[in-house]
Amino acid sequence: MPHGNEEGAYQPWSEGTVAGPMNSTALSLVLAAAVVHAAWNLAAKRITSGGTQFVWLYYTVSAVALLPFTAVALVVEAERPQWTWLLAAAVTSVLHIAYGIVLQRGYVAGDLSVVDPVARGTGPLLSVLAAVVLLGERPGVLGLLGAFLVITGVLVISTGNTGRVSGKARRAGIGYGLLTGVVIAAYTLWDAHSVTGLGVPPLIYFGIASAMQSAMLAPNALSARAEVVRLWCEHRREVLAVGLLSPLAYLLVLYALRLAPVSLVAPARELSIVLGGLAAWLVLGEQNALRRLAGSVIVLSGIAAIAAA
């Protein structure tokens, strides 16, 4: 199993370290993850009800799909399973459940091209701020400029005439987007620590976590069995799309985190902001998409500046 001290693998942050360049393999993984992420978010936005029940359904699909691959990985993995792997998976399970519920509620309350860009702009920004406070990173002038661009982009996305979307709905979308960004920052930092510092193999890590997420949500979700059945019957395609594409997107990110620092991986994957804005405009017909897309590009520019700091 590749660890941080092996040739070609990323060595985890230590205080005062400066992130090196992202290699082509890591960049390819991150860009592929961004495309897949945009696709599953588009499918999730089609569900305007369901909440916890929908999240449980797609987590369960993910767990079932990953089960055989996780079992094989446990057998062929050179290192014997550690109890710390279960602890790491349990923590990320709680964080990803919070992410899934908050994100889905945000999609019910607001537009995809508001909730997703705000969340995806806030998450990397908070990740970098946490690195400054906790890990001694110093972004300098370029990093500060990036933070300013992120804030400006969020303002561009969330202001202006919203057409058929009420001001209350817009504010709700922004609020859920910000809350989602906080959770994104938390699980990004924890997952980076898990697959680098703790050395948990990404496939095993996410496979166990998916099973835990399904189990944790089951009591609440199944308390409304009729709603679960309705969602499955009416939105089976969306459930399968999110359940299969979501773990694929994040597994690509986890493998990228083993090759490059989180300060580069987290910002680079935000290409999904622009893709999500385009999808919301062309597929969902959301209004003011040009303004939101312009804001998304500004956010992406800011994140790129943060990564280069």
C-alpha positions as CSV (number, residue, x, y, z in Angstrom):
1,M,0.0,0.0,0.0
2,P,1.5,3.4,-0.9
3,H,2.2,5.6,2.1
4,G,3.3,9.2,2.3
5,N,7.0,8.3,2.5
6,E,7.0,6.2,-0.7
7,E,8.3,7.5,-3.9
8,G,5.7,9.4,-6.0
9,A,3.3,9.6,-3.1
10,Y,2.3,12.9,-1.4
11,Q,3.9,13.5,2.0
12,P,1.3,14.9,4.4
13,W,1.4,18.5,5.6
14,S,3.6,19.5,8.4
15,E,3.8,22.9,9.9
16,G,5.4,25.5,7.7
17,T,5.6,23.2,4.6
18,V,4.9,24.6,1.2
19,A,2.7,22.5,-1.2
20,G,4.5,21.3,-4.3
21,P,3.1,21.1,-7.8
22,M,0.3,18.7,-8.6
23,N,1.5,15.9,-10.9
24,S,-0.4,15.0,-14.1
25,T,-1.9,11.8,-12.6
26,A,-3.4,13.6,-9.6
27,L,-4.7,16.4,-11.9
28,S,-6.3,13.9,-14.2
29,L,-8.1,12.2,-11.3
30,V,-9.3,15.5,-9.9
31,L,-10.6,16.8,-13.3
32,A,-12.4,13.5,-13.9
33,A,-13.9,13.7,-10.4
34,A,-15.2,17.2,-11.2
35,V,-17.1,16.0,-14.3
36,V,-18.6,13.1,-12.4
37,H,-19.5,15.3,-9.5
38,A,-21.4,17.7,-11.7
39,A,-23.3,14.8,-13.3
40,W,-24.5,13.3,-10.0
41,N,-25.5,16.7,-8.6
42,L,-27.6,17.3,-11.7
43,A,-29.4,14.1,-11.0
44,A,-29.8,14.9,-7.3
45,K,-31.4,18.3,-8.2
46,R,-34.2,16.5,-10.0
47,I,-35.5,15.3,-6.6
48,T,-37.5,18.0,-5.0
49,S,-38.7,16.0,-2.1
50,G,-37.5,13.0,0.0
51,G,-34.7,14.5,2.1
52,T,-33.3,11.8,4.4
53,Q,-35.1,9.0,2.5
54,F,-33.4,9.9,-0.8
55,V,-30.0,10.3,0.8
56,W,-30.4,6.9,2.5
57,L,-31.4,5.3,-0.8
58,Y,-28.4,6.5,-2.7
59,Y,-26.0,5.7,0.2
60,T,-27.4,2.2,0.2
61,V,-26.9,1.9,-3.6
62,S,-23.3,3.1,-3.1
63,A,-22.7,0.6,-0.2
64,V,-24.0,-2.4,-2.3
65,A,-22.1,-1.4,-5.4
66,L,-18.8,-1.0,-3.4
67,L,-19.2,-4.1,-1.3
68,P,-17.5,-6.7,-3.6
69,F,-14.7,-4.3,-4.5
70,T,-14.1,-3.5,-0.8
71,A,-14.1,-7.2,0.1
72,V,-11.5,-7.9,-2.6
73,A,-9.4,-5.0,-1.5
74,L,-9.4,-6.3,2.1
75,V,-8.1,-9.7,0.9
76,V,-5.4,-8.4,-1.5
77,E,-4.2,-5.4,0.5
78,A,-0.7,-6.0,1.7
79,E,-1.2,-4.4,5.1
80,R,-3.5,-6.0,7.6
81,P,-6.7,-4.1,8.5
82,Q,-6.4,-1.8,11.5
83,W,-8.9,-0.7,14.0
84,T,-8.1,2.9,13.2
85,W,-9.5,2.3,9.7
86,L,-13.0,1.8,11.3
87,L,-12.6,4.9,13.4
88,A,-11.6,6.9,10.4
89,A,-14.5,5.6,8.3
90,A,-17.0,6.3,11.2
91,V,-15.9,9.9,11.4
92,T,-16.2,10.5,7.7
93,S,-19.5,8.7,7.7
94,V,-21.0,11.2,10.1
95,L,-19.6,14.1,8.1
96,H,-20.8,12.8,4.8
97,I,-24.3,12.1,6.2
98,A,-24.4,15.7,7.3
99,Y,-23.2,16.8,3.9
100,G,-25.8,14.7,2.0
101,I,-28.7,15.9,4.1
102,V,-27.8,19.6,4.1
103,L,-27.0,19.5,0.3
104,Q,-30.3,17.8,-0.6
105,R,-32.3,20.2,1.6
106,G,-30.5,23.1,-0.1
107,Y,-31.5,21.7,-3.5
108,V,-35.1,21.7,-2.4
109,A,-34.9,25.2,-1.1
110,G,-32.8,26.9,-3.8
111,D,-31.3,26.6,-7.3
112,L,-28.5,24.2,-8.2
113,S,-26.5,27.0,-9.6
114,V,-26.7,28.9,-6.3
115,V,-26.3,26.1,-3.7
116,D,-23.5,24.2,-5.4
117,P,-21.2,27.1,-6.3
118,V,-21.6,28.7,-2.8
119,A,-20.9,25.3,-1.2
120,R,-18.0,24.5,-3.5
121,G,-16.5,28.0,-3.1
122,T,-16.8,28.0,0.7
123,G,-15.5,24.5,1.3
124,P,-12.0,25.0,-0.2
125,L,-11.7,28.5,1.3
126,L,-12.3,27.1,4.8
127,S,-10.0,24.2,4.1
128,V,-7.2,26.6,3.3
129,L,-8.0,28.8,6.3
130,A,-7.9,25.7,8.5
131,A,-4.5,24.9,7.1
132,V,-3.3,28.4,8.0
133,V,-4.6,28.2,11.6
134,L,-3.9,24.6,12.4
135,L,-1.0,23.6,10.1
136,G,1.0,26.8,9.9
137,E,0.4,27.5,6.2
138,R,1.1,31.1,5.0
139,P,-0.8,31.9,1.8
140,G,0.7,35.4,1.4
141,V,-0.7,38.1,-0.9
142,L,-1.8,35.7,-3.6
143,G,-3.8,33.6,-1.1
144,L,-5.5,36.7,0.2
145,L,-6.4,37.7,-3.3
146,G,-7.9,34.3,-3.9
147,A,-10.0,34.6,-0.8
148,F,-11.3,38.0,-2.0
149,L,-12.2,36.6,-5.4
150,V,-14.1,33.7,-3.8
151,I,-16.1,36.1,-1.7
152,T,-16.7,38.3,-4.7
153,G,-17.8,35.4,-6.8
154,V,-20.2,34.2,-4.1
155,L,-21.8,37.7,-4.0
156,V,-22.1,37.7,-7.8
157,I,-23.9,34.3,-7.7
158,S,-26.2,35.2,-4.9
159,T,-27.3,38.7,-5.8
160,G,-29.3,40.3,-8.6
161,N,-32.7,39.5,-10.1
162,T,-33.7,35.9,-9.5
163,G,-36.7,35.8,-11.8
164,R,-39.2,33.2,-10.6
165,V,-37.1,32.4,-7.5
166,S,-38.2,34.3,-4.4
167,G,-35.8,36.2,-2.2
168,K,-36.6,33.8,0.6
169,A,-35.7,30.8,-1.6
170,R,-32.5,32.6,-2.7
171,R,-31.5,33.3,0.9
172,A,-32.2,29.7,1.9
173,G,-30.1,28.5,-1.0
174,I,-27.2,30.7,0.1
175,G,-27.5,29.6,3.7
176,Y,-27.6,25.9,2.9
177,G,-24.7,26.4,0.5
178,L,-22.6,28.0,3.2
179,L,-23.5,25.3,5.7
180,T,-22.6,22.6,3.1
181,G,-19.3,24.3,2.5
182,V,-18.4,24.1,6.2
183,V,-19.1,20.3,6.1
184,I,-17.1,20.0,2.9
185,A,-14.1,21.6,4.6
186,A,-14.4,19.3,7.6
187,Y,-14.6,16.0,5.6
188,T,-11.9,17.2,3.1
189,L,-9.4,17.7,5.9
190,W,-10.4,14.6,7.7
191,D,-10.3,12.4,4.6
192,A,-6.9,13.8,3.6
193,H,-5.6,12.9,7.1
194,S,-7.1,9.4,6.9
195,V,-5.7,8.4,3.5
196,T,-2.3,10.0,4.1
197,G,-1.6,10.3,7.8
198,L,-3.4,7.1,8.8
199,G,-2.6,5.3,5.6
200,V,-6.1,3.9,5.0
201,P,-6.5,2.5,1.5
202,P,-9.1,4.8,-0.3
203,L,-11.3,2.0,-1.6
204,I,-11.5,0.2,1.7
205,Y,-12.0,3.5,3.5
206,F,-14.9,4.7,1.4
207,G,-16.4,1.2,1.1
208,I,-16.7,0.8,4.9
209,A,-17.9,4.4,5.2
210,S,-20.7,3.9,2.7
211,A,-21.9,0.8,4.6
212,M,-21.8,2.8,7.8
213,Q,-23.7,5.7,6.3
214,S,-26.5,3.5,5.1
215,A,-26.7,1.8,8.5
216,M,-26.7,5.1,10.4
217,L,-29.5,6.6,8.3
218,A,-31.6,3.4,8.1
219,P,-33.8,3.9,11.2
220,N,-34.8,7.4,10.3
221,A,-35.3,6.7,6.6
222,L,-37.3,3.5,7.1
223,S,-39.6,5.3,9.6
224,A,-41.2,6.6,6.4
225,R,-41.3,3.4,4.3
226,A,-44.0,4.7,2.0
227,E,-41.8,7.7,1.0
228,V,-38.9,5.4,0.4
229,V,-41.0,3.2,-1.9
230,R,-42.4,6.2,-3.7
231,L,-38.9,7.7,-4.3
232,W,-37.6,4.4,-5.6
233,C,-40.5,3.8,-7.9
234,E,-40.6,7.4,-9.3
235,H,-36.9,8.3,-9.2
236,R,-35.1,5.0,-9.6
237,R,-32.8,6.4,-12.3
238,E,-31.8,9.4,-10.2
239,V,-31.2,7.2,-7.1
240,L,-29.0,4.9,-9.2
241,A,-27.1,7.7,-10.9
242,V,-26.3,9.5,-7.6
243,G,-25.6,6.2,-5.8
244,L,-23.1,5.0,-8.4
245,L,-21.5,8.3,-9.6
246,S,-21.1,10.0,-6.1
247,P,-18.7,7.3,-4.7
248,L,-16.8,7.2,-8.1
249,A,-16.3,11.0,-7.9
250,Y,-15.0,10.9,-4.4
251,L,-12.8,7.8,-4.8
252,L,-11.0,9.7,-7.6
253,V,-10.5,12.5,-5.1
254,L,-9.2,10.2,-2.4
255,Y,-6.7,8.7,-4.7
256,A,-5.6,12.1,-5.8
257,L,-5.1,13.1,-2.2
258,R,-2.5,10.3,-1.9
259,L,-0.5,12.0,-4.7
260,A,-0.9,15.7,-4.0
261,P,-1.6,18.0,-1.1
262,V,-5.2,18.9,-0.1
263,S,-4.5,22.6,-0.7
264,L,-4.2,21.7,-4.5
265,V,-6.7,18.9,-4.7
266,A,-9.6,20.7,-3.0
267,P,-9.4,23.8,-5.3
268,A,-8.8,21.9,-8.5
269,R,-11.9,19.8,-8.2
270,E,-14.0,22.9,-8.2
271,L,-14.2,22.8,-11.9
272,S,-17.5,21.2,-11.1
273,I,-18.8,24.7,-10.1
274,V,-18.6,25.8,-13.7
275,L,-19.9,22.5,-15.1
276,G,-22.8,22.7,-12.6
277,G,-23.7,26.2,-13.7
278,L,-23.7,25.2,-17.3
279,A,-25.9,22.1,-16.6
280,A,-28.3,24.2,-14.5
281,W,-28.7,26.6,-17.5
282,L,-28.8,24.2,-20.4
283,V,-30.6,21.2,-18.8
284,L,-32.7,22.6,-15.9
285,G,-33.5,26.0,-17.5
286,E,-32.6,27.9,-14.3
287,Q,-32.8,31.7,-14.8
288,N,-29.9,34.2,-14.6
289,A,-27.5,31.4,-15.4
290,L,-25.1,33.8,-17.1
291,R,-24.7,35.8,-14.0
292,R,-24.3,32.8,-11.8
293,L,-21.8,31.2,-14.3
294,A,-19.8,34.5,-14.3
295,G,-19.7,34.3,-10.5
296,S,-18.7,30.6,-10.7
297,V,-15.7,31.5,-12.9
298,I,-14.7,34.2,-10.4
299,V,-14.9,31.7,-7.5
300,L,-12.9,29.2,-9.6
301,S,-10.3,31.9,-10.3
302,G,-10.1,32.7,-6.6
303,I,-9.6,29.0,-5.6
304,A,-6.9,28.7,-8.3
305,A,-5.1,31.7,-6.7
306,I,-5.4,30.1,-3.3
307,A,-3.9,26.9,-4.6
308,A,-1.0,28.8,-6.2
309,A,-0.2,30.7,-3.0
